[in-house]
Structure formats: structure tokens, C-alpha cells
């Protein structure tokens, strides 16, 4: 049975996941905005939990201040649908946020799978 939670409560889970990122790592995240959307964009799988939309730090060149911010999107409804308890949801949100931030640092899905974040 999916978890029921208000958008505000879900946003608080994302905030806690972001607050849990070590300060040393968070300080290296540059020009990124984290957004919560109800559903994945058209053309993406319905069960997509998160998406990094940007250029990884390992691929950048030039003046990053001239770029629009990268985006990390967290998709509320697929996460609510896949989890059976608020505790499971909080853990899946944490994993999703870490997974997408890792893409910002150029870590691919294969390596994230090896680390348990895929």
C-alpha cells in the first residue's frame, strides 16, 4: 500500500536528506537547485524516482557562473507509490537525493549500483 503524505511533509523529507549530506561534500556542490515534482516528465518512465539535469563537474569547462543552475528533480508520486511505510519512504528519498548528487560529481549508475545507491 502506498504511503500517503502531504507535499509539505514530503518536501521536509527532501530537506532532511539534503541536511544529511556531509558539509565537506555539500560545500562542493555548485550551482544546483533541488526541486520536487509530482511526476516524472513526459517521455520518462512512470517509476522514475529522481533525475539529474545538468553537466557533471567532471565534464564542465569555462565559467560556471555563466551557466543556468543544474537541477536535481525528486519525483514525489513514484516514491510514495513504491514505499510501504514512512520509514521506508524517508530512506528511499535519502538514497534518491544522494544518487542524483552523485551524478553532479560525475559518478555513473554502474558505480552507484556498486555503492548501493542505484
C-alpha positions in Angstrom: 0.0 0.0 0.0 1.5 3.4 -1.0 2.4 5.9 1.7 0.1 8.9 2.0 1.9 12.2 2.8 1.2 15.9 2.1 3.5 17.7 -0.4 4.8 19.8 2.6 5.7 16.7 4.6 7.4 15.2 1.5 9.4 18.4 1.0 10.6 18.1 4.6 11.9 14.6 3.8 13.9 16.0 0.9 15.2 18.8 3.2 16.4 16.2 5.8 18.1 14.2 3.1 20.0 17.3 1.9 20.8 18.2 5.5 22.3 14.7 5.9 24.9 15.3 3.3 28.3 15.9 4.9 29.4 19.5 5.0 32.6 18.7 3.2 30.7 17.2 0.3 27.8 19.8 0.3 30.4 22.6 0.0 31.5 21.2 -3.4 28.0 21.2 -4.9 27.9 24.3 -7.1 25.1 26.0 -9.0 22.5 23.2 -8.3 18.8 23.6 -7.4 16.8 20.7 -5.9 13.1 20.6 -6.9 10.3 18.3 -6.0 7.9 17.4 -8.8 4.8 15.2 -8.5 5.6 13.1 -11.6 8.5 12.5 -14.0 8.5 14.5 -17.2 6.7 13.3 -20.3 8.7 10.6 -22.0 10.4 9.3 -18.9 9.4 6.1 -17.1 6.5 6.5 -14.7 8.5 4.9 -11.9 11.5 7.3 -12.2 12.4 8.5 -8.7 14.8 11.3 -9.5 16.7 12.9 -12.3 19.9 15.0 -12.6 19.5 17.6 -15.3 22.9 19.3 -15.9 26.5 18.9 -16.7 28.6 16.9 -14.2 31.5 18.7 -12.6 33.8 16.2 -14.4 32.5 17.4 -17.7 32.5 21.2 -17.2 34.6 23.8 -18.6 34.5 27.6 -18.7 33.0 29.9 -16.2 30.2 28.0 -14.3 28.7 31.3 -13.0 27.6 31.9 -16.6 25.5 28.7 -16.7 22.0 28.2 -15.6 21.8 26.0 -12.5 21.8 22.3 -12.8 18.6 20.7 -11.5 18.0 17.7 -9.3 14.4 16.6 -9.6 12.8 14.3 -7.0 9.5 12.8 -8.0 7.1 12.5 -5.2 4.4 10.2 -6.5 6.6 7.4 -7.7 8.4 7.4 -4.3 5.1 7.4 -2.4 3.8 4.6 -4.6 6.9 2.3 -4.1 7.1 2.6 -0.3 5.0 0.8 2.3 5.9 2.9 5.3 7.1 6.4 6.2 10.4 5.0 7.3 11.0 3.2 4.0 10.0 6.4 2.2 12.5 8.5 4.2 15.3 6.0 3.3 14.3 6.0 -0.4 14.2 9.8 -0.6 17.7 9.8 1.0 19.0 7.3 -1.5 17.5 9.2 -4.4 18.9 12.6 -3.3 22.4 11.0 -2.8 22.1 9.2 -6.1 21.3 12.4 -8.0 24.0 14.5 -6.2 26.5 11.8 -7.2 25.6 12.4 -10.8 26.5 16.0 -10.3 30.0 14.8 -9.3 30.2 12.6 -12.4 29.5 9.2 -10.7 27.7 6.9 -13.1 24.8 4.5 -12.5 27.1 1.4 -12.5 29.3 2.8 -9.8 26.3 3.9 -7.8 24.9 0.4 -8.0 28.2 -0.9 -6.7 27.9 1.5 -3.8 24.2 0.6 -3.1 22.7 3.8 -4.4 21.0 2.6 -7.5 
